[in-house]
């Protein structure tokens, strides 16, 4: 049996759980998971892979929308599907009874526990507006193929 | 009763419009309520179909 070069599958999950630190790390105050938030951005904004932290620049504003967005439910831990680690919020992200009159087309997930509000991922979609209603983001199928955040 | 820009209103007083966008990124359903020619409610339910992936790039050594 030959050896096989590989990125160990479990290590992908371990990365998601903060168990590896290749560079200078942080002192964590507890072993509990971090809290995450979701913020919406105008279609004219420039969110993307270059983001390092949450930014209010280009964020939507309107009735009942609080800058910084809403809390994300993360009841389900990262998992492995084959050799792909995946993670996603365990419930839909809901902005309730908001009026967002200017078109938006992106959501930023960021770490609300970290002091600097580290950016995690940006997800884009067709432009929308909302008027005195709810904007609900329902998660994709949770697996290694479509899960919201994956390390293949 | 639904939320509107004019407060809670009886749905029967309003004109309802719905729509669906279905592509490889999302399936989005929206509902609007109109009072005469004025939009007083619009809700959106967006089902994302695909997340983002960090994957290794094959490289010859």
Backbone of each chain as ProteinMPNN parsed JSONL, in Angstrom:
{"seq_chain_A": "XXXXXXXXXXXXXXXXXXXXXXXXXXXXXXXXXXXXXXXXXXXXXXXXXXXXXXXXXXXXXXXXXXXXXXXXXXXXXXXXXXXXXXXXXXXXXXXXXXXXXXXXXXXXXXXXXXXXXXXXXXXXXXXXXXXXXXXXXXXXXXXXXXXXXXXX", "coords_chain_A": {"N_chain_A": [[0.846, -1.197, 0.0], [0.666, 2.07, -0.952], [1.858, 5.291, 0.119], [-0.144, 8.237, 0.416], [-0.363, 11.456, -0.739], [-1.956, 14.06, 0.975], [-4.363, 16.419, 2.181], [-5.383, 16.159, 5.264], [-8.598, 15.021, 5.943], [-10.072, 15.38, 8.347], [-8.664, 17.451, 9.416], [-9.566, 19.644, 8.054], [-12.046, 20.121, 9.134], [-11.156, 20.598, 11.681], [-9.755, 22.947, 11.274], [-11.887, 24.647, 10.791], [-12.871, 24.671, 13.31], [-11.006, 26.045, 14.684], [-8.675, 24.795, 15.617], [-6.134, 24.623, 14.667], [-3.212, 26.616, 14.285], [-1.295, 28.345, 12.274], [-0.005, 30.704, 12.132], [0.623, 33.67, 14.118], [-1.567, 33.501, 16.785], [-4.603, 33.968, 18.679], [-5.464, 34.75, 22.077], [-7.814, 32.864, 23.473], [-10.787, 33.357, 25.257], [-12.447, 31.413, 26.116], [-13.701, 28.057, 25.608], [-15.858, 27.951, 24.076], [-17.94, 28.228, 21.121], [-17.669, 30.788, 18.566], [-19.664, 33.778, 18.093], [-21.72, 34.727, 15.369], [-22.608, 37.135, 12.836], [-24.846, 38.503, 10.349], [-24.74, 40.75, 7.732], [-26.271, 43.032, 5.458], [-25.659, 44.248, 2.121], [-25.549, 46.999, -0.144], [-26.265, 46.956, -3.658], [-24.453, 48.486, -4.934], [-22.168, 48.323, -3.476], [-18.871, 47.044, -2.577], [-18.162, 44.52, -1.568], [-16.265, 41.519, -0.91], [-13.767, 38.971, -1.618], [-11.555, 40.311, -0.673], [-12.219, 41.452, 1.712], [-11.545, 41.963, 5.137], [-12.539, 42.496, 7.643], [-15.73, 43.199, 9.214], [-17.548, 45.835, 7.708], [-19.134, 48.981, 7.706], [-19.423, 50.392, 5.461], [-21.243, 50.851, 2.603], [-23.233, 49.274, 3.574], [-26.657, 48.297, 3.96], [-29.412, 50.451, 4.85], [-32.248, 51.333, 6.746], [-35.711, 51.254, 7.781], [-36.069, 49.549, 10.809], [-33.775, 48.092, 10.405], [-30.76, 47.281, 11.815], [-27.531, 48.59, 12.002], [-24.829, 46.486, 11.262], [-26.263, 44.216, 11.244], [-27.934, 41.035, 11.749], [-28.021, 38.434, 14.278], [-26.601, 35.213, 13.743], [-27.724, 31.894, 13.687], [-26.016, 29.18, 14.953], [-26.169, 26.341, 15.517], [-25.376, 23.881, 14.7], [-22.492, 21.993, 14.41], [-19.43, 22.198, 12.417], [-18.985, 19.792, 9.786], [-17.969, 16.691, 8.204], [-18.236, 15.698, 4.832], [-17.652, 13.157, 2.997], [-14.584, 14.004, 1.799], [-14.799, 16.64, 2.18], [-15.094, 19.432, 4.213], [-17.739, 21.115, 5.811], [-19.864, 23.876, 6.669], [-22.635, 25.68, 7.938], [-25.088, 28.194, 8.791], [-27.55, 27.147, 11.141], [-30.139, 27.797, 10.933], [-32.557, 29.722, 9.092], [-31.676, 33.025, 8.009], [-33.07, 35.904, 9.151], [-34.416, 39.034, 8.45], [-36.493, 41.034, 9.972], [-39.577, 42.65, 9.303], [-38.612, 44.924, 7.876], [-37.728, 47.89, 6.037], [-36.114, 48.29, 3.164], [-35.155, 50.223, 0.9], [-33.344, 50.72, -1.09], [-31.682, 48.917, -3.6], [-30.215, 45.799, -2.743], [-27.679, 43.257, -2.744], [-26.047, 41.397, -1.5], [-24.707, 39.481, 1.237], [-22.813, 39.622, 4.159], [-21.088, 37.427, 6.203], [-19.834, 37.505, 9.43], [-17.463, 37.36, 12.168], [-18.657, 37.958, 15.205], [-17.729, 37.748, 17.702], [-15.007, 38.136, 17.713], [-12.692, 40.747, 18.32], [-12.116, 42.547, 16.273], [-14.113, 42.002, 14.489], [-13.982, 39.894, 12.461], [-14.111, 39.124, 9.013], [-15.946, 36.548, 7.367], [-17.35, 35.301, 5.109], [-18.725, 36.135, 1.905], [-21.785, 36.371, 0.268], [-23.543, 36.457, -2.687], [-26.439, 37.552, -4.559], [-29.428, 37.88, -6.56], [-30.51, 41.265, -7.047], [-32.493, 42.901, -4.558], [-35.306, 44.514, -2.985], [-37.001, 45.517, 0.0], [-40.126, 46.094, 1.513], [-41.61, 47.148, 4.318], [-41.599, 44.515, 5.246], [-40.44, 41.057, 5.47], [-37.117, 39.856, 5.021], [-35.871, 36.899, 4.125], [-33.307, 34.606, 4.336], [-32.734, 31.534, 3.244], [-30.955, 28.603, 3.967], [-28.717, 26.657, 1.865], [-28.791, 23.145, 0.842], [-27.387, 21.244, 3.379], [-24.425, 20.014, 2.983], [-21.413, 18.498, 1.645], [-21.388, 19.364, -0.923], [-23.038, 21.557, -1.471], [-23.17, 23.095, 0.819], [-22.97, 26.106, 2.822], [-20.421, 27.119, 3.524], [-17.429, 25.749, 2.58], [-14.65, 23.506, 2.738], [-12.777, 21.964, 0.514]], "CA_chain_A": [[0.0, 0.0, 0.0], [1.487, 3.28, -1.087], [1.432, 6.486, 0.84], [-0.923, 9.152, -0.418], [-0.298, 12.867, -0.336], [-3.327, 14.513, 1.248], [-4.746, 17.332, 3.247], [-6.224, 15.256, 6.048], [-9.982, 15.498, 5.932], [-10.495, 15.872, 9.656], [-7.984, 18.729, 9.659], [-10.409, 20.71, 7.493], [-13.04, 20.414, 10.181], [-10.418, 21.172, 12.802], [-9.506, 24.358, 10.924], [-13.142, 25.37, 11.022], [-13.08, 24.776, 14.758], [-9.93, 26.834, 15.276], [-7.751, 23.932, 16.349], [-4.79, 24.797, 14.122], [-2.781, 28.019, 14.174], [-0.007, 28.352, 11.577], [0.609, 32.004, 12.39], [0.3, 34.192, 15.441], [-2.974, 33.261, 17.073], [-5.18, 34.844, 19.696], [-5.801, 34.115, 23.341], [-9.265, 32.733, 23.526], [-11.256, 33.444, 26.629], [-13.277, 30.268, 26.455], [-13.69, 27.02, 24.58], [-17.141, 27.992, 23.381], [-17.892, 28.699, 19.735], [-17.851, 32.225, 18.375], [-20.97, 34.241, 17.598], [-21.618, 35.305, 14.025], [-23.684, 38.0, 12.394], [-25.027, 38.661, 8.91], [-25.059, 42.129, 7.347], [-26.644, 43.158, 4.048], [-24.94, 45.319, 1.422], [-26.152, 47.563, -1.345], [-25.755, 46.435, -4.925], [-23.344, 49.351, -5.346], [-21.026, 48.117, -2.582], [-17.772, 46.27, -3.168], [-17.763, 43.422, -0.675], [-15.703, 40.393, -1.646], [-12.704, 38.178, -1.005], [-10.574, 41.179, -0.044], [-12.677, 41.934, 3.016], [-10.901, 41.349, 6.299], [-13.418, 42.681, 8.801], [-17.019, 43.829, 8.941], [-17.49, 47.257, 7.407], [-20.441, 49.612, 7.517], [-19.429, 51.048, 4.156], [-22.086, 50.167, 1.63], [-24.272, 48.464, 4.231], [-28.005, 48.827, 3.776], [-30.01, 51.143, 5.983], [-33.684, 51.483, 6.572], [-36.553, 51.021, 8.957], [-35.913, 48.299, 11.573], [-32.489, 47.434, 10.144], [-29.705, 47.779, 12.699], [-26.188, 48.459, 11.429], [-24.179, 45.281, 11.782], [-27.097, 43.082, 10.857], [-28.611, 40.186, 12.733], [-27.286, 37.262, 14.753], [-26.752, 33.982, 12.962], [-27.849, 30.707, 14.531], [-24.995, 28.196, 14.575], [-26.366, 25.227, 16.453], [-24.808, 22.65, 14.153], [-21.039, 22.107, 14.258], [-18.89, 21.79, 11.124], [-19.018, 18.34, 9.583], [-17.308, 16.18, 7.013], [-19.017, 14.94, 3.859], [-16.542, 12.63, 2.211], [-13.358, 14.7, 2.201], [-15.102, 18.074, 2.219], [-15.662, 19.949, 5.457], [-18.734, 22.153, 5.511], [-20.545, 24.514, 7.801], [-23.581, 26.738, 7.58], [-26.036, 28.502, 9.856], [-28.507, 26.059, 11.336], [-31.495, 28.319, 10.724], [-32.612, 30.816, 8.119], [-31.323, 34.361, 8.503], [-34.291, 36.675, 8.893], [-34.484, 40.462, 8.764], [-37.943, 41.118, 10.132], [-40.332, 43.904, 9.198], [-37.694, 45.993, 7.486], [-37.891, 48.567, 4.755], [-34.799, 48.504, 2.553], [-35.64, 50.75, -0.37], [-32.285, 50.712, -2.1], [-31.391, 47.525, -3.962], [-29.07, 45.128, -2.122], [-27.454, 41.965, -3.412], [-24.994, 40.613, -0.859], [-24.699, 39.352, 2.694], [-21.498, 39.308, 4.736], [-21.064, 36.756, 7.498], [-18.611, 37.887, 10.135], [-17.299, 36.875, 13.531], [-19.035, 39.031, 16.121], [-16.995, 37.563, 18.955], [-13.664, 38.705, 17.564], [-12.662, 42.182, 18.602], [-12.121, 43.319, 15.029], [-15.248, 41.549, 13.662], [-13.361, 39.263, 11.292], [-15.001, 38.708, 7.92], [-15.915, 35.116, 7.078], [-17.72, 34.983, 3.731], [-19.67, 37.022, 1.22], [-22.677, 35.619, -0.615], [-24.278, 37.393, -3.534], [-27.706, 37.048, -5.108], [-30.113, 38.893, -7.361], [-30.873, 42.467, -6.283], [-33.814, 42.907, -3.943], [-35.708, 45.542, -2.031], [-38.041, 45.033, 0.904], [-40.969, 47.187, 1.993], [-42.415, 46.77, 5.49], [-41.733, 43.058, 5.201], [-39.314, 40.246, 5.922], [-36.173, 39.29, 4.061], [-35.458, 35.617, 4.694], [-32.281, 33.868, 3.593], [-32.784, 30.125, 3.61], [-29.667, 27.982, 3.662], [-28.729, 25.551, 0.893], [-28.7, 21.812, 1.426], [-26.169, 21.17, 4.177], [-23.524, 18.891, 2.721], [-20.132, 18.886, 1.075], [-21.552, 19.846, -2.298], [-23.716, 22.852, -1.544], [-23.133, 23.81, 2.099], [-22.662, 27.527, 2.636], [-18.969, 27.316, 3.599], [-16.846, 24.412, 2.4], [-13.227, 23.325, 2.447], [-12.758, 20.705, -0.25]], "C_chain_A": [[0.88, 1.245, 0.0], [0.974, 4.396, -0.195], [0.709, 7.423, -0.117], [-0.806, 10.565, 0.113], [-1.71, 13.39, -0.117], [-3.363, 15.629, 2.277], [-5.742, 16.53, 4.071], [-7.628, 15.836, 6.222], [-10.409, 16.081, 7.274], [-9.858, 17.224, 9.971], [-8.793, 19.899, 9.104], [-11.482, 21.121, 8.506], [-12.347, 21.088, 11.357], [-10.061, 22.634, 12.534], [-10.749, 25.194, 11.198], [-13.414, 25.573, 12.508], [-11.942, 25.492, 15.472], [-8.903, 26.028, 16.036], [-6.339, 23.951, 15.792], [-4.482, 26.296, 14.08], [-1.392, 28.05, 13.556], [0.729, 29.677, 11.774], [0.293, 32.428, 13.805], [-1.204, 34.054, 15.675], [-3.477, 34.254, 18.114], [-5.391, 34.054, 20.971], [-7.31, 34.066, 23.43], [-9.71, 32.671, 24.981], [-12.045, 32.237, 27.08], [-13.178, 29.242, 25.34], [-14.99, 27.01, 23.785], [-16.974, 28.532, 21.953], [-18.094, 30.206, 19.682], [-19.274, 32.534, 17.898], [-20.766, 34.919, 16.25], [-22.829, 36.169, 13.726], [-23.716, 38.062, 10.876], [-25.46, 40.092, 8.629], [-25.324, 42.185, 5.849], [-25.951, 44.364, 3.417], [-25.627, 45.704, 0.128], [-25.515, 46.966, -2.593], [-24.58, 47.262, -5.43], [-22.095, 49.157, -4.499], [-19.997, 47.199, -3.247], [-17.262, 45.207, -2.207], [-17.202, 42.273, -1.505], [-14.567, 39.748, -0.892], [-11.675, 39.042, -0.286], [-10.988, 41.699, 1.322], [-11.957, 41.213, 4.151], [-11.775, 41.437, 7.551], [-14.756, 43.259, 8.334], [-16.819, 45.317, 8.661], [-18.907, 47.786, 7.214], [-20.535, 50.306, 6.169], [-20.245, 50.227, 3.162], [-23.156, 49.296, 2.248], [-25.637, 49.108, 4.02], [-28.414, 49.622, 5.014], [-31.49, 51.295, 5.699], [-34.418, 51.148, 7.849], [-36.327, 49.625, 9.528], [-34.649, 47.512, 11.215], [-31.443, 48.096, 11.032], [-28.35, 47.554, 12.042], [-25.459, 47.294, 12.086], [-24.98, 44.027, 11.522], [-27.657, 42.298, 12.014], [-27.726, 39.004, 13.117], [-27.607, 36.047, 13.892], [-26.802, 32.801, 13.92], [-26.867, 29.629, 14.055], [-25.056, 27.003, 15.518], [-25.698, 23.946, 15.98], [-23.325, 22.847, 13.862], [-20.612, 21.735, 12.842], [-18.847, 20.274, 11.013], [-18.235, 17.976, 8.334], [-18.324, 15.454, 6.138], [-17.988, 14.407, 2.862], [-15.261, 13.273, 2.701], [-13.569, 16.203, 2.271], [-15.717, 18.458, 3.563], [-16.646, 21.058, 5.108], [-19.37, 22.665, 6.797], [-21.551, 25.51, 7.25], [-24.49, 27.034, 8.769], [-27.103, 27.416, 9.942], [-29.952, 26.529, 11.195], [-31.429, 29.42, 9.673], [-32.223, 32.127, 8.801], [-32.475, 35.281, 8.132], [-34.126, 38.131, 9.34], [-35.974, 40.797, 8.783], [-38.479, 42.537, 10.037], [-39.432, 45.098, 8.882], [-38.181, 46.673, 6.209], [-36.492, 48.918, 4.266], [-35.077, 48.927, 1.119], [-34.605, 50.744, -1.482], [-31.829, 49.281, -2.34], [-30.124, 47.001, -3.281], [-28.906, 43.754, -2.762], [-26.348, 41.131, -2.761], [-25.193, 40.568, 0.646], [-23.286, 38.958, 3.119], [-21.711, 38.586, 6.057], [-19.76, 37.124, 8.173], [-18.665, 37.445, 11.594], [-17.55, 38.027, 14.504], [-18.343, 38.894, 17.478], [-15.621, 38.206, 18.876], [-13.72, 40.216, 17.728], [-12.782, 43.018, 17.33], [-13.259, 42.948, 14.095], [-14.749, 40.955, 12.346], [-14.39, 38.806, 10.265], [-14.842, 37.217, 7.665], [-16.213, 34.84, 5.61], [-18.72, 36.005, 3.211], [-20.488, 36.171, 0.257], [-23.534, 36.611, -1.389], [-25.515, 36.71, -4.126], [-28.319, 38.151, -5.945], [-30.569, 40.055, -6.498], [-32.307, 42.396, -5.775], [-34.053, 44.211, -3.201], [-36.791, 44.925, -1.149], [-38.809, 46.233, 1.425], [-41.863, 46.685, 3.119], [-42.639, 45.261, 5.543], [-40.483, 42.362, 5.694], [-38.403, 39.902, 4.737], [-35.599, 38.047, 4.719], [-34.457, 34.937, 3.774], [-32.301, 32.43, 4.097], [-31.514, 29.438, 3.123], [-29.805, 26.888, 2.593], [-28.724, 24.212, 1.621], [-27.354, 21.681, 2.143], [-25.383, 19.904, 3.89], [-22.249, 19.419, 2.049], [-20.218, 19.437, -0.328], [-22.106, 21.256, -2.353], [-23.662, 23.659, -0.257], [-22.567, 25.216, 1.954], [-21.162, 27.813, 2.657], [-18.312, 25.941, 3.564], [-15.332, 24.503, 2.211], [-13.097, 21.959, 1.796], [-11.396, 20.03, -0.151]], "O_chain_A": [[1.733, 1.42, 0.87], [-0.196, 4.426, 0.188], [0.94, 7.388, -1.326], [-1.112, 10.833, 1.274], [-2.578, 13.175, -0.963], [-2.482, 15.743, 3.13], [-6.846, 16.256, 3.602], [-7.799, 16.995, 6.601], [-11.03, 17.143, 7.331], [-10.431, 18.038, 10.695], [-8.716, 21.013, 9.622], [-11.772, 22.303, 8.696], [-12.877, 22.026, 11.954], [-10.062, 23.458, 13.448], [-10.677, 26.289, 11.755], [-14.094, 26.517, 12.909], [-11.904, 25.547, 16.701], [-8.318, 26.52, 17.001], [-5.435, 23.356, 16.379], [-5.367, 27.125, 13.869], [-0.406, 27.804, 14.25], [1.946, 29.75, 11.6], [-0.238, 31.649, 14.597], [-2.007, 34.457, 14.834], [-2.829, 35.266, 18.383], [-5.486, 32.827, 20.943], [-7.987, 35.094, 23.457], [-9.085, 32.016, 25.815], [-12.288, 32.05, 28.272], [-12.642, 29.519, 24.266], [-15.191, 26.156, 22.921], [-15.991, 29.202, 21.635], [-18.614, 30.817, 20.615], [-19.979, 31.67, 17.377], [-19.764, 35.597, 16.026], [-23.914, 35.974, 14.273], [-22.742, 37.72, 10.205], [-26.424, 40.587, 9.213], [-24.686, 41.479, 5.068], [-25.69, 45.366, 4.082], [-26.195, 44.877, -0.584], [-24.365, 46.527, -2.571], [-23.8, 46.794, -6.259], [-21.064, 49.767, -4.779], [-20.226, 46.656, -4.328], [-16.053, 45.025, -2.06], [-17.601, 42.07, -2.652], [-14.411, 39.944, 0.314], [-10.992, 38.561, 0.618], [-10.186, 42.323, 2.015], [-11.788, 39.994, 4.117], [-11.744, 40.552, 8.406], [-14.885, 43.741, 7.208], [-16.006, 45.972, 9.313], [-19.761, 47.118, 6.631], [-21.611, 50.758, 5.777], [-19.961, 49.053, 2.922], [-23.913, 48.643, 1.53], [-25.745, 50.329, 3.915], [-27.826, 49.475, 6.086], [-31.915, 51.374, 4.547], [-33.814, 50.804, 8.865], [-36.39, 48.634, 8.8], [-34.474, 46.385, 11.677], [-31.264, 49.313, 11.002], [-28.056, 46.452, 11.579], [-25.474, 47.14, 13.307], [-24.454, 42.915, 11.57], [-27.834, 42.819, 13.116], [-26.811, 38.626, 12.386], [-28.719, 35.883, 13.39], [-26.008, 32.722, 14.857], [-26.893, 29.223, 12.893], [-24.094, 26.705, 16.227], [-25.479, 23.028, 16.77], [-22.95, 23.773, 13.142], [-21.342, 21.037, 12.138], [-18.694, 19.565, 12.009], [-17.887, 18.832, 7.521], [-19.161, 14.697, 6.631], [-17.519, 15.139, 1.99], [-14.883, 13.12, 3.863], [-12.606, 16.957, 2.408], [-16.72, 17.888, 3.992], [-16.396, 21.85, 4.2], [-19.405, 21.998, 7.831], [-21.325, 26.112, 6.2], [-24.638, 26.195, 9.658], [-27.503, 26.842, 8.929], [-30.881, 25.733, 11.327], [-30.364, 29.977, 9.406], [-32.416, 32.305, 10.004], [-32.819, 35.425, 6.959], [-33.741, 38.404, 10.477], [-36.628, 40.836, 7.741], [-37.924, 43.48, 10.601], [-39.492, 46.137, 9.54], [-38.937, 46.104, 5.422], [-35.786, 49.728, 4.867], [-35.217, 48.087, 0.231], [-34.946, 50.761, -2.664], [-31.614, 48.523, -1.393], [-29.096, 47.678, -3.251], [-29.867, 43.164, -3.255], [-25.776, 40.253, -3.407], [-25.763, 41.478, 1.248], [-22.656, 38.086, 2.522], [-22.429, 39.075, 6.929], [-18.697, 37.061, 7.555], [-19.727, 37.197, 12.164], [-16.747, 38.954, 14.604], [-18.373, 39.813, 18.297], [-15.129, 38.758, 19.861], [-14.682, 40.868, 17.321], [-13.452, 44.05, 17.306], [-13.369, 43.519, 13.009], [-15.059, 41.454, 11.264], [-15.399, 38.187, 10.601], [-13.735, 36.683, 7.738], [-15.406, 34.206, 4.931], [-19.451, 36.641, 3.97], [-19.94, 35.35, -0.478], [-24.168, 37.492, -0.808], [-25.616, 35.485, -4.182], [-27.769, 39.249, -6.022], [-30.97, 39.861, -5.351], [-33.206, 41.904, -6.455], [-33.113, 44.918, -2.838], [-37.415, 43.93, -1.519], [-38.22, 47.267, 1.743], [-42.769, 45.885, 2.888], [-43.737, 44.795, 5.848], [-39.584, 42.985, 6.259], [-38.862, 39.689, 3.615], [-34.922, 38.13, 5.744], [-34.722, 34.722, 2.591], [-31.928, 32.153, 5.236], [-31.06, 29.668, 2.002], [-30.864, 26.28, 2.44], [-28.662, 24.154, 2.85], [-26.307, 21.976, 1.566], [-25.639, 18.852, 4.477], [-22.051, 20.626, 1.911], [-19.226, 19.927, -0.867], [-21.69, 22.06, -3.187], [-24.078, 24.818, -0.252], [-21.769, 25.478, 1.054], [-20.68, 28.652, 1.897], [-18.593, 25.081, 4.398], [-14.814, 25.444, 1.609], [-13.282, 20.928, 2.443], [-11.193, 18.962, -0.728]]}, "seq_chain_B": "XXXXXXXXXXXXXXXXXXXXXXXXXXXXXXXXXXXXXXXXXXXXXXXXXXXXXXXXXXXXX", "coords_chain_B": {"N_chain_B": [[-54.209, 40.015, 8.42], [-51.568, 42.159, 7.605], [-48.225, 43.499, 7.761], [-47.643, 46.826, 6.752], [-46.572, 49.814, 5.036], [-48.28, 51.574, 6.051], [-49.033, 50.721, 8.481], [-50.662, 47.952, 10.195], [-52.654, 46.125, 7.998], [-55.682, 44.914, 6.534], [-55.538, 42.151, 4.481], [-57.365, 41.776, 2.464], [-57.999, 44.232, 1.499], [-56.114, 44.937, -0.225], [-54.138, 44.716, -3.25], [-52.624, 41.8, -4.37], [-49.445, 40.686, -5.423], [-47.253, 38.282, -6.776], [-44.087, 36.62, -7.251], [-41.442, 34.653, -8.755], [-38.033, 33.814, -8.796], [-35.832, 31.668, -10.266], [-32.857, 30.208, -10.429], [-29.426, 29.082, -10.947], [-28.234, 30.005, -8.688], [-30.058, 30.766, -6.736], [-33.387, 30.319, -5.374], [-35.924, 32.389, -5.39], [-38.683, 33.818, -3.851], [-41.115, 36.249, -3.978], [-43.451, 38.504, -2.474], [-45.835, 40.97, -2.955], [-47.821, 43.708, -1.815], [-50.239, 45.943, -2.857], [-51.642, 49.15, -2.559], [-53.954, 50.74, -4.185], [-51.999, 52.461, -6.406], [-49.751, 52.255, -4.939], [-46.941, 50.743, -3.483], [-47.085, 48.893, -0.612], [-46.19, 46.826, 0.878], [-43.563, 44.486, 0.775], [-42.17, 41.392, 0.743], [-39.472, 39.05, 0.873], [-38.382, 35.819, 0.182], [-35.591, 34.037, 0.113], [-33.946, 31.307, -1.14], [-30.891, 30.091, -0.911], [-28.788, 28.318, -3.137], [-26.236, 27.4, -3.277], [-23.119, 27.457, -1.627], [-19.937, 28.923, -0.688], [-16.625, 27.856, -1.581], [-13.524, 26.683, -0.41], [-10.877, 25.422, -2.044], [-8.312, 23.092, -2.96], [-5.739, 23.911, -5.305], [-4.74, 22.1, -8.031], [-1.435, 21.191, -8.576], [1.609, 20.709, -10.167], [4.536, 19.258, -8.872]], "CA_chain_B": [[-53.555, 41.301, 8.634], [-50.146, 42.152, 7.273], [-47.522, 44.755, 7.996], [-47.501, 47.684, 5.575], [-46.012, 51.127, 5.344], [-49.346, 52.342, 6.697], [-49.446, 49.958, 9.655], [-51.299, 46.673, 9.904], [-53.816, 46.278, 7.114], [-56.382, 43.696, 6.117], [-55.061, 41.719, 3.169], [-58.443, 41.842, 1.473], [-58.095, 45.6, 0.99], [-54.925, 45.194, -1.034], [-53.878, 43.866, -4.411], [-51.455, 40.959, -4.105], [-48.657, 40.243, -6.571], [-46.176, 37.382, -6.371], [-43.151, 36.274, -8.306], [-40.397, 33.673, -8.436], [-36.794, 33.783, -9.578], [-35.224, 30.36, -10.03], [-31.671, 30.005, -11.257], [-28.46, 28.198, -10.308], [-27.775, 30.62, -7.437], [-31.115, 30.968, -5.751], [-34.804, 30.302, -5.711], [-36.435, 33.503, -4.614], [-40.107, 34.081, -3.997], [-41.473, 37.524, -3.374], [-44.871, 38.858, -2.438], [-46.07, 42.414, -2.814], [-49.202, 44.173, -1.636], [-50.391, 47.296, -3.384], [-52.84, 49.916, -2.23], [-54.05, 51.542, -5.417], [-50.738, 52.359, -7.151], [-48.642, 52.396, -3.99], [-46.424, 49.52, -2.868], [-47.115, 49.07, 0.843], [-45.52, 45.677, 1.514], [-42.823, 43.561, -0.102], [-41.341, 40.435, 1.475], [-38.672, 38.209, -0.011], [-37.841, 34.587, 0.755], [-34.539, 33.623, -0.82], [-33.295, 30.033, -0.816], [-29.598, 29.981, -1.588], [-28.577, 26.941, -3.597], [-24.825, 27.043, -3.294], [-22.257, 28.303, -0.815], [-18.605, 29.188, -1.227], [-15.737, 26.73, -1.3], [-12.072, 26.795, -0.46], [-10.449, 24.131, -2.56], [-6.901, 23.09, -3.358], [-5.444, 24.006, -6.731], [-3.824, 21.035, -8.44], [-0.182, 21.806, -8.983], [2.668, 19.71, -10.302], [5.702, 19.608, -8.057]], "C_chain_B": [[-52.066, 41.182, 8.285], [-49.535, 43.512, 7.59], [-47.427, 45.527, 6.685], [-46.855, 49.001, 6.013], [-47.036, 52.011, 6.047], [-49.853, 51.644, 7.956], [-50.071, 48.635, 9.241], [-52.54, 46.908, 9.049], [-54.408, 44.913, 6.79], [-55.982, 43.371, 4.686], [-56.12, 41.904, 2.09], [-58.588, 43.239, 0.864], [-57.012, 45.899, -0.041], [-54.855, 44.264, -2.236], [-52.574, 43.11, -4.17], [-50.761, 40.562, -5.405], [-47.541, 39.35, -6.052], [-45.26, 37.093, -7.551], [-42.101, 35.306, -7.82], [-39.21, 33.878, -9.367], [-36.125, 32.462, -9.253], [-34.051, 30.189, -10.982], [-30.664, 29.155, -10.481], [-27.986, 28.725, -8.959], [-28.84, 30.564, -6.354], [-32.493, 30.6, -6.292], [-35.449, 31.324, -4.795], [-37.914, 33.714, -4.916], [-40.416, 35.399, -3.301], [-42.974, 37.749, -3.432], [-44.989, 40.359, -2.187], [-47.559, 42.669, -2.569], [-49.264, 45.636, -2.037], [-51.717, 47.887, -2.918], [-52.98, 50.957, -3.329], [-52.723, 51.399, -6.177], [-49.516, 52.43, -6.237], [-48.237, 51.045, -3.406], [-46.36, 49.722, -1.356], [-46.478, 47.897, 1.589], [-44.788, 44.874, 0.451], [-41.935, 42.696, 0.779], [-40.651, 39.517, 0.478], [-38.178, 36.994, 0.761], [-36.862, 34.004, -0.25], [-33.879, 32.347, -0.329], [-32.008, 29.953, -1.621], [-29.353, 28.523, -1.961], [-27.139, 26.468, -3.438], [-24.036, 28.0, -2.417], [-20.945, 28.584, -1.5], [-17.659, 28.087, -0.774], [-14.273, 27.145, -1.385], [-11.575, 25.439, -0.921], [-8.999, 24.212, -3.009], [-6.764, 23.207, -4.871], [-4.411, 22.938, -7.07], [-2.546, 21.675, -9.016], [0.884, 20.725, -9.101], [3.899, 20.183, -9.535], [6.977, 19.234, -8.806]], "O_chain_B": [[-51.409, 40.205, 8.642], [-50.228, 44.526, 7.674], [-47.161, 44.946, 5.633], [-46.632, 49.248, 7.199], [-46.695, 53.07, 6.574], [-50.948, 51.929, 8.44], [-50.012, 48.248, 8.074], [-53.362, 47.776, 9.343], [-53.711, 43.899, 6.777], [-56.077, 44.214, 3.794], [-55.793, 42.161, 0.931], [-59.232, 43.401, -0.173], [-56.993, 46.968, -0.65], [-55.432, 43.176, -2.24], [-51.554, 43.701, -3.813], [-51.411, 40.152, -6.367], [-46.951, 39.629, -5.008], [-45.629, 37.303, -8.707], [-41.892, 35.152, -6.617], [-39.372, 34.088, -10.569], [-35.875, 32.166, -8.085], [-34.233, 30.042, -12.19], [-31.017, 28.566, -9.459], [-27.402, 27.98, -8.172], [-28.534, 30.338, -5.184], [-32.724, 30.576, -7.501], [-35.509, 31.141, -3.579], [-38.333, 33.779, -6.072], [-40.012, 35.618, -2.159], [-43.666, 37.25, -4.319], [-44.323, 40.922, -1.318], [-48.424, 41.939, -3.053], [-48.448, 46.454, -1.611], [-52.752, 47.221, -2.888], [-52.223, 51.926, -3.392], [-52.367, 50.283, -6.557], [-48.394, 52.638, -6.698], [-49.074, 50.297, -2.9], [-45.665, 50.617, -0.874], [-46.255, 47.974, 2.798], [-45.319, 44.615, -0.629], [-41.054, 43.201, 1.475], [-41.166, 39.242, -0.606], [-37.626, 37.121, 1.854], [-37.251, 33.538, -1.322], [-33.321, 32.309, 0.767], [-32.024, 29.773, -2.839], [-29.67, 27.612, -1.196], [-26.867, 25.267, -3.464], [-24.255, 29.21, -2.456], [-20.834, 28.502, -2.723], [-17.856, 27.467, 0.271], [-13.853, 27.855, -2.299], [-11.819, 24.424, -0.268], [-8.518, 25.278, -3.393], [-7.576, 22.665, -5.622], [-3.339, 22.883, -6.467], [-2.607, 22.588, -9.84], [1.029, 19.905, -8.195], [4.248, 21.364, -9.557], [8.078, 19.445, -8.296]]}, "name": "protein", "num_of_chains": 2, "seq": "XXXXXXXXXXXXXXXXXXXXXXXXXXXXXXXXXXXXXXXXXXXXXXXXXXXXXXXXXXXXXXXXXXXXXXXXXXXXXXXXXXXXXXXXXXXXXXXXXXXXXXXXXXXXXXXXXXXXXXXXXXXXXXXXXXXXXXXXXXXXXXXXXXXXXXXXXXXXXXXXXXXXXXXXXXXXXXXXXXXXXXXXXXXXXXXXXXXXXXXXXXXXXXXXXXXXX"}
